[in-house]
């Protein structure tokens, strides 16, 4: 069904604020964005829930992948996330900075983030990040760090606009982004492909060199998966 151009923008005001709490993994991982990071140094790698041909995973979809790290990295991580998922925020705040420092910045890991929104607020967050151009990852970072201030806000449009202004959005460009039907369709197509081709059904989910792992993994769990592949 073709939805109106104002679908996301107009839907922001009517989505129940508590919806985002359920739009996550059911893995039992800590869901709070301020959860304490793991301090254990020797943890076994979590079990994989499936495997796929990485060449197929890396084929470009409806939107070009947003990538960090070296093309020559031995390990590629594809994360499927939802902007309103508290588990995803937990990973972004507690694990990703160390992952970036230890593996991405050192050329060992290439990291790709793909959109898997569960609701209009998550769709809007990803659309704004895409509209931010070269500031895609900084916008994602801000939205995850400030998740409780916008995803659960009664007036989510205004809350998101205040954050978007930090990335240079005007009211005009903000509204134009969130009424871009083509972009909305592309974001939804990324999610659909993830669900249909790679059986993604919860967030965050990671495909690491072809194997699927679910939940807000700690840096120790990530290291247990990555190190044997280097």
Buried (B, 14 or more C-beta within 10 A) or exposed (E): EEEEBEBBBBBBEEBEEEBBBEBBBEBEBBBBBEBEBBEEEEBEBBEBBBEBEBEEBBEEBBBEBBBBBBEEBBBBBBBBBBBBBBBBBBBBBBBBEBBBEBBBEEEBBBBBBBBBBBBBBBBBBBBBBBBBEEBBBEBBBBBBBBBBBBBBBEEBBEBBBBBBEEBEBEEEBBBEBBBBBEBBEBBBBBBEBBEEEBEBBBBBBBBBBBBBBBBBBBBBBBBBBBEEBE
